[in-house]
Amino acid sequence: MTLYGREAVLHELVPRMVGLHHTRNKTIRQEPRGEVPAVLLHGRHGGGRSAVLEELRSAYADRIPVAAVDCAGAADDDAAVSNTSPTAELLTELARGLSGHRPGYGRLRLPRLLTGLVAVSAWHRGELGEQACARERVAALLTDCGLEKDPDGARGWPADVLALIDGWGTDDLGPIAAASVHLFTDRYLGVRENRATRRWYRDVDGAPRTRADGVDALTTLSRAFHLGDDIRRRTESILVEALLEDLRAAYTGWRHLNAAPRPLALLDNVHTPAGRHLLDLLLARRVAADDRPDPLVVVATTLGAPRGERFGGATRWTFADVPELAGWSRPVRGSYGAGLVTLPLPPLDRDELLSMMRVGEERGVRQEVARAVHRFTGGSPLGCRIFYEALDAAQDPASVEPHELAGLRLTGENVTEQMLHALVPDAELSAYLVLMSVAQDTAAARALAGAYLTRDHQAGAVEAVRSHLRAEQWPQADRPFVADDFLRAVLVHELRRRPAGATDPPLSWPDLHELLRAHHEGRREPATARHHALAAGRPDEPVRWLADTFRDAPAARWLVDLWHIATAPHPPDPAWADACRSTASGERDGTFEGDSVQRSVNRLLHAVWFAADPLSVPDTHLAGRIGRELDFLSLKHPTGNSTLYDASQEWPAAIKDLRTPGSAVGGGAGGEEGRGHGIG
């Protein structure tokens, strides 16, 4: 499907850097003309970072050299064999992608990089794990880079290497490294390539010093790689330089004269250790190259905004700055961070979502449904896409009501189940998060773990969740325990949806909230206790408490308590929305006959409860009801007339616009310390 809100990257920035239209085989002026910045796209979970890279890969993969690698999938740096590392694996993937055959473009040759990778792949005699690693890597390079047509023949690499060795002596690695280099350069490189590659490794800056030829330099390089740690990192830096030098050489001559489209490297998840290291090596080598730019267009993604010294000097753009690409130049000489352009991927706005949902078109959805999707997801491209696809697959999308959205299914799964799997792939962590999604703070999360997890999991579950949320850069706050509105909305619906008997002991929605109500009552947090009473489906208790505290509490604090209670998640009752609306309209006042304040509070609480739900789109009537009840109550409060009257004007407008009223979350008014939910 079309990616909405990303046109500046897909249709303008990358096509101009590459020099090729994103859909047509039409060359365009390459910008900038000299050094090309690396572009770092950043955003939150579900922000569409990977989707943008996949769209770019799909647009260009059959027309220019393109390599797409996911740095999150790189092997652990503590691998059991010494001839691999995350960087070596990622460079192997880059080589395989960039060297693929493209009709009308030919095939890039990367003799320096491939020779270096072959050298570091050498194995110690008798180490079968290292030998298997070498066989798999070299076979993949030979076949995907067009050097061998027969995959079985390529997998015979170890035997071919060993056949060249006359004697071993005491060195178990050097003879294999030297034989590997001889075999690869003599069999697969032309005479000039062979000579140039060996000479380059002999002379390249940073290589181990040797007076001998390039084969000895490559053998020394292989030994350094096997030693690991800092000396391996220096070797990896040389391999990155080999890639860049190969590309410089490939884009001289006819490619340079004809302004051939530049090659494209797509690096996903460079916030991971492997991705961070590869990007750092690339940027550092570009600094060292000074006035010898390479043609590689690098588009990388990272989770969260780039911060710290690593990004000092980076050019920080928004989509509005993309037209300035032609004038870009490195702002700080000698700083590798200055070779970056950072670009945030913001959430989709309401207009973009209206276009995605085809509001107003045949088989489009109603406008209020699109607004509910935006409210629930916060504009997350992931959430919006899943809702869109589920609605598109529905028999009659126009008949779907906002409160039915979370019950939609797609390819046999509930929509929130799909969202959760994408946001938190680890099954155990996601199960913990679902349980703790309604917790207000860490203590409440521990209370839930103690009641519903086995003894073996109780102690570590909460800390595991906290560590995960922190490491994955989810928003951090004292309250609620899961601070991100979109993630919490998904988790709460999953908790609502899962049958009670799925856990041992059974996880009943009312019992869970009763446990939390008692927990907060014991901590002298009465408003939070009533929040959970309402969630359990017992609204009379919070209505009476709000009515009883109305005259004695400062009006500003009472409003905060009202909002906090009303943000309680609703019970898993299909009739909840209709019952809530009818109570808000005054159809169910009988419980509180004889007390006008209680009746007003009952109507007000249900109206705000409905309005605060993440899938609600309050209409003018409901917003007006909230304003009228607050106006009525302003006449009943002994000291808070002006505060409540101001709220009667503020709250309807904010709620109609799906915003949290300022006076609902404190504004310096107090209430239980640190608490609060906003409109999602």
Stockholm file with secondary structure:
# STOCKHOLM 1.0

chainA/1-680         MTLYGREAVLHELVPRMVGLHHTRNKTIRQEPRGEVPAVLLHGRHGGGRSAVLEELRSAYADRIPVAAVDCAGAADDDAAVSNTSPTAELLTELARGLSGHRPGYGRLRLPRLLTGLVAVSAWHRGELGEQACARERVAALLTDCGLEKDPDGARGWPADVLALIDGWGTDDLGPIAAASVHLFTDRYLGVRENRATRRWYRDVDGAPRTRADGVDALTTLSRAFHLGDDIRRRTESILVEALLEDLRAAYTGWRHLNAAPRPLALLDNVHTPAGRHLLDLLLARRVAADDRPDPLVVVATTLGAPRGERFGGATRWTFADVPELAGWSRPVRGSYGAGLVTLPLPPLDRDELLSMMRVGEERGVRQEVARAVHRFTGGSPLGCRIFYEALDAAQDPASVEPHELAGLRLTGENVTEQMLHALVPDAELSAYLVLMSVAQDTAAARALAGAYLTRDHQAGAVEAVRSHLRAEQWPQADRPFVADDFLRAVLVHELRRRPAGATDPPLSWPDLHELLRAHHEGRREPATARHHALAAGRPDEPVRWLADTFRDAPAARWLVDLWHIATAPHPPDPAWADACRSTASGERDGTFEGDSVQRSVNRLLHAVWFAADPLSVPDTHLAGRIGRELDFLSLKHPTGNSTLYDASQEWPAAIKDLRTPGSAVGGGAGGEEGRGHGIG
#=GR chainA/1-680 SS CCCTTCHIIIIIIHHHHHTBCSSSSCBCCCSSSSSCCEEEEEECTTSSHHHHHHHHHHHHTTTSCEEEEEGGGSCCTTCSSTTCCHHHHHHHHHHHHHTSCBTTTBCCCCHHHHHHHHHHTCCCTTCHHHHHHHHHHHHHHHHHTTSCSCHHHHTTHHHHHHTTCCCCTTCSSHHHHHHHHHHHHHHHSCHHHHHHHHHHHHHCTTSCCCSSCHHHHHHHHHHHHHHCHHHHHHHHHHHHHHHHHHHHHHTSTHHHHTTCCCCEEEEECTTSHHHHHHHHHHHHHHHHHTTCCCCCEEEEEEESCCCSGGGTTCEECCGGGGGGGGGCCCSSTTCGGGGEEEEECCCCCHHHHHHHTTTTSTTCCCHHHHHHHHHHHTTCHHHHHHHHHHHHHSSCGGGCCGGGGGGCEETTEEHHHHHHHHHCCCHHHHHHHHHHTTCSSHHHHHHHHHHHSCHHHHHHHHHHHHHHHHHTTCCCCSSSSSCCHHHHHHHHHHHHHSCGGGSSSCCCHHHHHHHHHHHHHHTTCHHHHHHHHHHTTCTHHHHHHHHHHTTTSCHHHHHHHHHHHHTSCCCSCTTHHHHHHHHHTTTTCGGGTTCHHHHHHHHHHHHHHHHHSTTCCCCHHHHHHHHHHHHHHHTTCSSCHHHHHHHHHHHHHHHHTTCCCGGGSCTTCCCSTTCCCCCC
#=GC SS_cons         CCCTTCHIIIIIIHHHHHTBCSSSSCBCCCSSSSSCCEEEEEECTTSSHHHHHHHHHHHHTTTSCEEEEEGGGSCCTTCSSTTCCHHHHHHHHHHHHHTSCBTTTBCCCCHHHHHHHHHHTCCCTTCHHHHHHHHHHHHHHHHHTTSCSCHHHHTTHHHHHHTTCCCCTTCSSHHHHHHHHHHHHHHHSCHHHHHHHHHHHHHCTTSCCCSSCHHHHHHHHHHHHHHCHHHHHHHHHHHHHHHHHHHHHHTSTHHHHTTCCCCEEEEECTTSHHHHHHHHHHHHHHHHHTTCCCCCEEEEEEESCCCSGGGTTCEECCGGGGGGGGGCCCSSTTCGGGGEEEEECCCCCHHHHHHHTTTTSTTCCCHHHHHHHHHHHTTCHHHHHHHHHHHHHSSCGGGCCGGGGGGCEETTEEHHHHHHHHHCCCHHHHHHHHHHTTCSSHHHHHHHHHHHSCHHHHHHHHHHHHHHHHHTTCCCCSSSSSCCHHHHHHHHHHHHHSCGGGSSSCCCHHHHHHHHHHHHHHTTCHHHHHHHHHHTTCTHHHHHHHHHHTTTSCHHHHHHHHHHHHTSCCCSCTTHHHHHHHHHTTTTCGGGTTCHHHHHHHHHHHHHHHHHSTTCCCCHHHHHHHHHHHHHHHTTCSSCHHHHHHHHHHHHHHHHTTCCCGGGSCTTCCCSTTCCCCCC
//
